[in-house]
Amino acid sequence: MDYSVLVIDDEVELADSTAEYFNMFDVPSLAVYTAEEALAFFEKNTTKLILLDINLKDGSGFELCKKIRKDYDIPILFISARSSEDDMVIALNIGGDDYITKPYSLNVLYAKVKVVLARYEKLQEAGRGQDKGSDSEHHDSQSKGIMQYTAASGVEAKQVTFIGGIEIDYDAGLVRKDGRIVELTAMEYRLLIYLMENRGKIVSKQKIFENVWQDSFVSDGTLNVHVRHLREKLEEDPNNPKIIKTLRGMGLMLCEKV
């Protein structure tokens, strides 16, 4: 059976109420309570999005995420009562798309899920007719969402070298620094493209949430982790960034000149 949302949480009442709430709004959802049940789900079913708790009775949500990521390229939103930045960094590093802390509001979570599902559907549509080019081996190693985002964004196909030896190849969905390919996740690529399109301008966090995540409910921590990853991959000294600047209380700016 095809579902829109799979809730994986060992808090049975919360998992059931979340799935029931989504079903009320015609978002087909199912709740399971263990990692074993989650893996068994994929033997006969599909889902477009996963809500995954970190602490499961029969294992770690982190480990389950890594197993799922080996075979499926679908959004995974972590839900947890654990609010440390370390947990968030781990979740995003292993393939999570966002991190939501408990307790959460069902109507806010529903709004977030609807946005993610709409974005996922848009990217899937854009990617269906996308042919792989000569960089196919590299494309296989990167997130499929990079090529799909390039197609969906309407960005003109061309190469642009803008600062610090960084080049974006929109046609191939590749980023190079000093001639070497830089491995980016789909969301890191989206963030870099948005900052590049607004280079030299201060962009508020809210604008980034709305235009990159297309979601006004993203946490500051999620954005901070993605910015940190970009700096580690693009900056000569990530602790003293010259390319992606943070202007306290105002937002981010990609500098026109280094």
Secondary structure, 3 states (H helix, E strand, C coil): CEEEEEEECCCHHHHHHHHHHHHHCCCCEEEECCHHHHHHHHHHCEEEEEEEECEECCEEHHHHHHHHHCCCCCCEEEEECCCCHHHHHHHHHCCCCEEEECCCCHHHHHHHHHHHHHHHHHHHHHHHCCCCCCCHHHHHHCCCHHHHHHHHHCCCCCEEEEECCEEEECCCCEEEECCEEECCCHHHHHHHHHHHHCCCCCECHHHHHHHHHCCCCCCHHHHHHHHHHHHHHHCCCCCCCCCEEEECCCEEEECCCC
